[in-house]
Amino acid sequence: MIPFAVIFDMDGVIVDSNPYHKISLRKFCEQHGYHLSDEDLLNKIYGRTNNDWIKNLFGDLAKERILELGEEKEAMFRDLYKNEIHSLAGLEDFLKELEAQKIPKAIGTSAPRSNVDFVLAATQLEKYFTTILDQSNVENGKPNPEIYLKVAARMGFAPLQCIVFEDSLSGVEAAQRAGAKVVGVTTTHSKEELAHTDFVIDDFLNLDPQTLFDKVFKKE
């Protein structure tokens, strides 16, 4: 295998958290006078930074107020999810195999660091990731490719040597615009909706580094 690196989005990839984000988003928005449809959530919020979607709803606000509103919503999410959280099926075994083969791993997420710390502590996966970029590391959220360009650079790999696991359409677009290979994870969208990715999975069961490499780098 040629050298490659693996980058994981977090929500919908490391954990199937979006149902809980949906509940907390609805609760948060309703408390602030907004009522969102499933289509609104998919098209305007999922895969985006709090900075982006809060502006979509509230308009231009001071940075401090955006951070305050974002943390209000995320605290609701963590409270809802804390007793239900677990990593996606097969993920830890897959991470162990990547580790054994010395394949670099990173997280590139639109989530705030408070949620990253919460998820990694609850799933006990912190030890597998030394490179983590979150919403505080970018000016432009997904579908802008900034986060994946920065993660690749931090790891010392060209984007075309990176395989990104993504569940959201905006995240897939960000990774593809960065020049990376993309594996779609069907927690948020169907296999058909993710058909434009290089490979689609439901979870990490039965996935190993060689299979991953063959599926994305040896596609005919």
VENJOPE-V839389 format. One record per run of one state. SS is the DSSP state (helix for helix, strand for strand, loop for the rest). FROM is the first residue (numbers start at 0). TO is the last residue. If there is no record, write none. Layout:
ss=SS from=FROM to=TO
ss=SS from=FROM to=TO
This chain:
ss=loop from=0 to=3
ss=strand from=4 to=7
ss=loop from=8 to=9
ss=strand from=10 to=10
ss=loop from=11 to=13
ss=strand from=14 to=14
ss=loop from=15 to=16
ss=helix from=17 to=30
ss=loop from=31 to=36
ss=helix from=37 to=44
ss=loop from=45 to=48
ss=helix from=49 to=57
ss=loop from=58 to=61
ss=helix from=62 to=80
ss=loop from=81 to=85
ss=strand from=86 to=86
ss=loop from=87 to=89
ss=helix from=90 to=99
ss=loop from=100 to=103
ss=strand from=104 to=107
ss=loop from=108 to=111
ss=helix from=112 to=122
ss=loop from=123 to=124
ss=helix from=125 to=127
ss=loop from=128 to=129
ss=strand from=130 to=132
ss=loop from=133 to=133
ss=helix from=134 to=136
ss=loop from=137 to=144
ss=helix from=145 to=154
ss=loop from=155 to=157
ss=helix from=158 to=160
ss=strand from=161 to=165
ss=loop from=166 to=167
ss=helix from=168 to=177
ss=loop from=178 to=179
ss=strand from=180 to=184
ss=loop from=185 to=197
ss=strand from=198 to=200
ss=loop from=201 to=207
ss=helix from=208 to=216
ss=loop from=217 to=219
